């Protein structure tokens, strides 16, 4: 949405996310985001900032209670 407002042509967007847990139980999500078009370093920096502020990222970082109902 931000890129659209700025008129940035990102091309295709590929996102890979990997979840891992180490021996101490520390959980980590590693994200790799690849854009189909070349972007300036300033654009990549701004998009990286925005990625950290998405509702999904904020929710995962703070932890969310999940209620499951099986029927």
Long-range contacts (C-beta under 8 A, 24 or more apart in sequence): 2-46, 2-47, 2-50, 3-47, 8-39, 8-43, 9-37, 10-35, 10-36, 10-37, 10-39, 11-35, 11-36, 11-37, 12-36, 29-60
